[in-house]
Amino acid sequence: MTNNLNAALQYAHDNHETTLRELKELVVIPSVSTVPEHAADMYTAAEWLENKLTSIGLQAQVFKTKKHPIVFAEYKFSPDAPTVLIYGHYDVQPSDPLDLWETDPFTPEIRGEYLYGRGTSDMKGQVIASIKAIEALLEHNSLKVNVKFMIEGEEESGSPSLKPFLESHKDLLAADIALNPDTGMMAPDIPTITLGLRGVAHFELIIHGPKRDLHSGMFGGVVHNPAQVMCDVLSGMHNPDGSVALPGFYDKVRTLTKEEKEELARLPITDDTYLQQTGIPKLWGEPGFTPVERIGARPTLEINGMYSGYLGEGSKTIIPSYAVGKVSLRLVPNQDPAEVKQQIMDYLESKIPDTVTWEIKPPRGARASIVDRDLPATIALRDALKTVWEKDPVYKLEGGSVPVVGAMEEILGMKSVLTGFGLPGDNIHSPNERLHLPTWKNGIDTLIHFFVNMTY
């Protein structure tokens, strides 16, 4: 096995330029899932992946959904061997604002150690890394596990087709573990395993006042202003100390263990890290927890947007007819999105006065997830990272959400191991997205080692 492993690694190194060319081919395709004009591009990207997976020896097919297709592929080694389901997504964020890009977002360009282009890091680069690791192992008869790929095209638009696909293809997707390379590294020299992801819930609140905008001089003091009501309601969702004020919100929040707190304290993140990244003068948030703990292990509520009335240049003295607020909550293990939805409704019913009417677009949500660090697949990943980087990895709790992890656990009964080789400075979802090529190359080696380790 050692000779075959070394041969697979050498194959990956010798074919790095081909790997890079293929990543560029995929990045060129503007597979923006949120923009209807790119519907044809979504199929082009899915077919590209189908052809690539077929070319390396997998049985691949494209499944149509109500929106964008899902690519599935499978390699069967032995019914007695472990099965790994590799998750990925080929859709990308819109490239706006275009004027802030230094080069065309869908014309990938190497500058220094980075490949620039939309989707290079999130997550076409990670998908290609996974495919090329499997290719290298198959080329030298070193893949001794069963492998399945499920690559969707709607992650950046909420994955509306994913749950129905999981529910209707349970047998097809059955596996011992899922590998999800959609998280990332702390730094190029810090191998990282993500042990937890926060869940998410989000909703849109609309408050209605008069049937039309009113003159503020004629009706001010008589008509309750919907914008004022919205401000009062949204500001009341936090206590003065920064904690969330929804009734019962913290009742089921999981407490960090001593070991977890010590592991989080190892992360190379300080107050200054956040200050430098954000440009703010001072940090804010729930007392009694470090910033790293607040980001990864505590639930939060954020106002994502609000609008009402006249937003143009100059003034227009009106009482607006309505106000809109958009809110998201990040949830931690043991919090149930359905229960949080009820907490939101209880709060709104108690706070919104009868001088206005209101409606809420049904809150949507996904559960948080946490991974056992002693899971065999987690150990296999730990050892792979340690081999390539020649140091122990750190373990982090991710502040963001990857809803597919919770969905796969809920529907398929499948745990995930979370990795990825993007970096915090990759500008994902922003102009000038980029991929650090040396880290990405090490990532391919890591995945090769991981699949070999999974045979033990």
N, C-alpha and C positions, 0 to 999 in steps of 0.2 A: 504493500500500500504506500510505503514511504516514497518509493521510486515513482509510482504513478502520481502521487501528490506533487512531487517536485516537478514532474513533467507537465502537469496541469498548470502549475504556477508559471513555469517557463513559457508555456503556450500563451498564457494571458499576457505576459510581458512582451513576448515577441510580436503579439498581434495588437499591441496597444494603439497603434496608429489606425488600424482598421476599426477598433472599438470606438475611437474618437470620431472617425468619419461617420460611423453608423449613428452615434449620438447626434451629430450635426444634422444628419438626414431626418431624424425624428423631430429635432427642434425646429427645423424649417417649416414643418407642418403647423399652421396656426390653429391648434385644436382648443379653441376657447369655448368651453361648454356653455357659458352664460349668454352668448351672443348668437341669435338664430342664424345670422348670415354665415356662421362657420359650421353649420350642420354637415355640409359635405366634407369639410376638413376633418370632422370627427371620424367619419367612416374611413377616410384616407389613412388616418393615424392607426385606427383599429386594424385595417387590412395590412398596414406595414408591419405591425407587431405579429399578426397572424403568420405572415410570410416568414418573418425572422424566426419565430419559434418553430415553425415547421422545418425550416432549413437546418436547424441544429439537431433535429431528430425527435421533436415532440409532436404529438397529435394535437393540432390546434384548430379552433373554430371561433367564429364570431357569432355571438348571440344578440339578436335584436331586442331592444326594450322599447318602452313607450317614448323614450327620448334618445339617448346615445348608447351605442353598442358596448357590450362587455366581451372582452377577449378571454377565452379559457384555453388552457393547454395542459397536457399531461404526459409524464414519462413514467412508465411502470417498470420497476426493477424486480420486485418480489413482493408477494402478498405478506410475507413475514417481516419485511423491512418497515421502518418508520415512514410515514408519509408527511411531507411538509407542503403546506399550501402557501405560496408566495403571493402577497397582495401588492397591487400597485394601481396607480391611476395615470392615464395618459393625457387628461385634460389639464389646461393651464388657466391662469388668471388672465383677464384682459390686460393689455399693455398700456392703457392710459395711466398718466398723461405722457403722450408720445414725445413732447418737447423736452422732457427730462432724460430721455434715453440718449446716450452718447453715440450709439449705433442702432441700426434697425433691430427691433426685438426678435424678429424671426429670421435674421441673417446672423448666425452664430459666428463669433469672432474671438480668437485667442489674443489676450493681452496679458503679458507676463505669465503668471502661473494659473490664470483663470480663463475659463471659457464663458463668454457673456452671451446671454440670450434668454428669452422667456421659456421657462420650463427646464433649464439646464440643471438646476438644483431641485426644484419642486415640480414633478419628481421624475422627469424623464431620465435624468442622470442616474437615479437610484434604480429605476426599472432596467436600464441597460446594464448597470453593474450586476444585477441579479441574473439577467439572461446570459451575460458573458461568463459569469462564474460557472453556471450550468454547462455552457458550451465547452469551457476548458476541461471540466471534469468528464464530460461525455467523450471528448476527443481522445482521452487517454484511459477510458474505461475505469474511471475512478468514482463514478457516482453510484453509491450503493444504497441509496434511499429512493423512495418514490417521490416524485415532485409534481405539483400542480401549480399553475399560474391562474390568478383571477385579476385581470387588469380592467378597471372600470373607466368610464369617461364622464363621470358626473361628480367627482369628489369636490371640485371647486364650486359646485352649484347645489350642494346639499345632499347628493347621492339619493335622489328620489326613487331610482329604479333598483337600488342595491338590496334593500330588505325584501321586496318581492322576489328578486332573483335568488337570494339565499334561501328563502322559504320554499321555493319551487324546485330547487336543485340541491337539496341536502345530501342525497346520495352521491351526486357527482362531485361535490365539494368536500366530502368527508376526508378528514386528515387528523393526524395526531397533534399537530401544532401549526400555527400560522406564523410565517415570517413577514413582518411588516417593516420595510426600510424607509418609512415616511417620517422618521423623527430626525435625529442628527447628532453631531459631535459638539462638545463644548468648545474645542479648539483643535487645530491641526495636530497638536502633540498630546491631546487628552482623549484617549479612547473612552467611549461613553455608551452606557446601556440605559435606556429609559424604562423604569419600572412601573411608572404610573402616568395616566393621562386624566386630566379633568374632563368631566362631562360638560354638557352645555344645554341651556334652555334659552329661548329667545322669543320675544313677542313684540307686537306693535299695538300701541294704545292710541285710539282716536277719541278725542273729546269734542262734542258738538255743542255750540252755543246758539246764537241767533241764526235765522234761516239764510242770512246774507251778511256780508261785512257791514258794519254800522259806523256812522260818524261818531267819533269819540267825544266830541263836544256836546252832542245832542243826547247821547245814551250812556256816557261814562258815569259811573256811580249808581246806575240803575240795572245794567246788564252785567252779569258776572262774566268776566273775560276768560275764554277758554285757554288762552295762552298762560294766564296767571294760574288757573287751576292746574294746568299741566306742570308748571314749574313747582307748585306746592306739592303735588302728588309725587313727582319724580325726586325732589329733594328730600322728601320724607322717607324714601326707601333706604336711606342711610342714617345711622345714629351719628351724633357729633364726633365720636371717636373713630369713625370710618367703618364700623361693623354694619352688617346688613340688618335692616329693621323689620323684615318680613316675619310674621308670627310663626314660631316653630322652625325657622330656617336652619338653626344649628343643632336641632334635637338629635339628628342621626349622623352628624359629622364625625368621621373616623379620627381618632386621636393618634398622632404619630408615636411610634415606639421609640425607645431610647436609641436603638440601633439605627433607625431611620433618621433621627435627628442628627446623630453623629455622622452618618453618611452624607447628608445634605450639607453639613458644616465643612466637609472636605472639598466641596465644589469651589472652584476658583472664581467666586462671585462675591463682590462686596457692595456696600452702598454706592461707592464711587463708580462701580460698573454700570449701575442703573442711571446714575446722574450723568455720566458721560454719554450713554446711549440715547438718553431722552432730552438732555439739555434743560431739565427742570432744576429749580434752585434747591428743592428739598423733597425727600420722599414722604409719602403719606400712606396710611392704611391701618388695618386692624392692629391694635396694640397687643403686645405679648408674644409676637412672632417675628422672626427674622424675615427680611425680604424674600429670601429663597424659599422659606416655609410658606409665606403668603402666596407666592407664585405657584408652587406645586402642590400644596397640601391643604390650603384653605379655600373655601368657596368665596366667590366675589359677585358683585352686581355692578354693571357698567351701563351708563346711558350712551348709546351709540350714535344717536342723532335725534334732533327735534326741530320742528319747523311749524310756523304759524304766521298768518298775516302777511304784511308787505315786506318783501326781502330785497327790493330794488334799491337803486341809488336815491339818496335823499330821504325825505320823510313823507309819510302818508298816514294821517291821524285817524286810525280806524280801531274798532273792536273787531277782531277777526271772527269769522263764523266757526272756525274749528282749529284744533291743534293736534299735532301728531308727535308721538314719542316712540323711539325704538330702543329697546332694552335687551341686554343679554346677561345671562348668569352663567358663571363657571361653577360646576358642581364637583364634589369629591366623593370617593367611595362611600356607599351606604345611603347617599341621597338619591331619592327616587324622583325622576323628572315629573311623574304624574302628581306626586305629593307637592312638589315645588309649584306646579301649576295651580294647585288648590290654594297654596299659601299666597300666591300672587292675586288670585281672585278674592280671597278673604280680605287682603289688604286694600285692594281697589274698592271693594264694596263698602269698606268702613271709612275710606278717606275721601272719595269723590262726592261732593255735595249734590243735592237734588236741584240745584240751580242750572245744571247742565245735564246732558245725556252723554253716554259713552258706549264704546264697543271695543272689543279686543280681538285681534286676529289670533286664532287659537295658537297658544304657545307650542312650539316644537322643541324636542329635546333628545338628548342621548346620554346614557349613563356613563359615569366615570369607570375606569378600569385600573386594576393593579395587578402586577405580575409577581409571582413567587421567584425570588432570586435563586432558590434551590431547585427550580424546575430543571430537568435534564437539558432542555433546549437552551435555557438561560445560561447554564454552565457551559454548554458547547459554544455559545456566543462569547462568553467571558474568556474562555481559553483561546478562541480564535483571535480575539482582539489583543490579548496578551502576547500571543505568538508574533503577530505582525508589528505591534507597536512596542514590544519588549517592556511593557509595564502593565500593572493592573488597571482595568478600566474603573471609572467612577460610575456611580449609579445616581440617576436624577429622576425627579418627579416633574413631568412636563406640565406647564401651565395651560397649554393649548389643548385642543380636543381632536381626536381622530375617531369619529363616530363608528367607523367600520369595526373597530376593535370590540366595542361593546356589543354591536350587532352580531358579530360572529360568535361571541361568547353566549349571547342570549339565544340565538337561533340555531347555531351549529354545535353549541357546547364546546367551543374550541378556544383555548388560550392562545395568546400571541406573544412572541418575543419581538421587541421593538429596537430597531437600530436605524442606521442611515448615516450618510457621509457628507451631508451638507453642513455648513458652518453658520454661526449666528450672523455673520456679516455678508451672507449671500444675497441679501436684498430680495428675498422671496416675496411675492405679491407687490413688489415695488419696481420702479424703473431700474435698469442696469442689473437685473438678476444675473448671478454668476455662480460658477462651480469651481472650487479649488481642485485643480487636476491632480496634484500629488496625493491629497487626501482621498480623492475618488479612486485613484489607482490602488492605494492601500486598502480601500474598501472592497475592491474586487478580490484581492488576495484574502481578506478576512472572510468573505462569503465562501470562497473555496475551502478554507480551513473549517468553517462552520459546518458545511455539508459533510465533510469527511468526519468531523467530530460526532455528527449525529448518528454514525454507524456504530459507535461504541456502546 
